[in-house]
Amino acid sequence: MRYLRTLLVLILLSSFMLAACGNGTEQVPEVEEPAPEEPIEVPIVDDEPTEEPPAPAEKLLVAAVLPSTTEDLGWSQSLVEGLLKVQEEMGGEESMEIAFTENMWNPVDAEAALRDYAASGYDIVFAHGSGWEAFVTTVAADFPDVTFAWGTGSDTFGLPNVFAYRAVAYEGGYVIGTMAATMSENGTIGAVGAVDAGGAHMYLGGFEKGVLATNPDANVMISFTGDWNDITLATQAAEALVDAGVDVMTGTSQIMVGTIAVAQANGISWFGNEVDSTSLAPDIVVAGLIDDYSVIVRQIVAERANGVFGGVSYDLTLENGGLRIQYNDQFDVPAEVRAAGDAAIEGINNGTIDPSFE
């Protein structure tokens, strides 16, 4: 993972530090734990940022440790796309270098990857894994000069070099649910999730609430496979939903590849989540919820440039542009489906609709 240039910089830095410190031993100062802070929303943005993040005086080194692949059509890819978008805004690789470590399903391996990047001189390290907070705190405490960002969550653990972020997925899930209920002809609507936790839990909870708010008599069938990565299980779950009579479906995480294939084979309308899934099945994908992580990446880069290494949590929402609904231009979306989605977005943003759930 290490680049030659990074190694040379580290050698020079080590020489300067030894010269400056002599034989003394550097000690990490104790960090006072601040009072817990409520998650904040980043400023509302348009699709195109009106103000680019400031380019650092030296190249910014950013790394992301991912539980799946960079092209998983789900959770990991959504962060990758956000990072690459900000990199382009900053002027490309000359201003911001990005490294990725993929398929870190094993927490031990994920922690080792975080520690490796921090020890190699990276400025910002993203820990993009639900349930990774236990070792994020340990690694962050050992490297106070490195900024860590972890999701999905809102706890910075009282550490001044940890940012937290999450997509408030129940907002988008609610909107997709209202559209799915409007689209459905028989009122039987299905969803396949991986593990009932994190963003998947929020999205599908909001989805069910949106369906039932639109059609209280609807039959919402949600199946969790219990595995983040098993496409075969997802395929089998989707087939079971088809056998049960669903005529509209959605899903979460990278296992969507299997569920979309089943939907396409049976001519069932599909609503995507996290990234644009149109390319997989343009004839059945109606629309999807897009997680635009460039909104929080841009903010974290700016904070780091201003000397703020962490201590803040961010939410991606419909209002601030971190969440958005993207329609498939190749699909003839009924006007009433668009209208249902637009009404749900307006209601969530003005506070007349509460998409949260217990």
ABEGO torsion letter per residue (X at the ends): XBBAAAAAAAAAAAAAAAAAAEABBBBBBBBBBBBBBBBBBBBBBBABBABBBBBBABBBBBBBBBABBAAAGBAAAAAAAAAAAAAAAAGEAAABBBBBBBGBABAAAAAAAAAAAAAAGBABBBBBBBGAAAAAAAAAAABAABBBBBOBBABAGGBAABBBBBBBAAAAAAAAAAAAAAABAAGBBBBBBBBBBEAAAAAAAAAAAAAAAABAABBBBBBBAGBAABAAAAAAAAAAAAAAGBABBBBBEAAAAAAAAAAAAAGBBBBBBGBBAAAABAAABABBBBBBAAAAAAAAAAAAAAGBAEGBBBBBBAAAGABBBBBBAABBBBAAAAAAAAAAAAAAAAGABBABBX
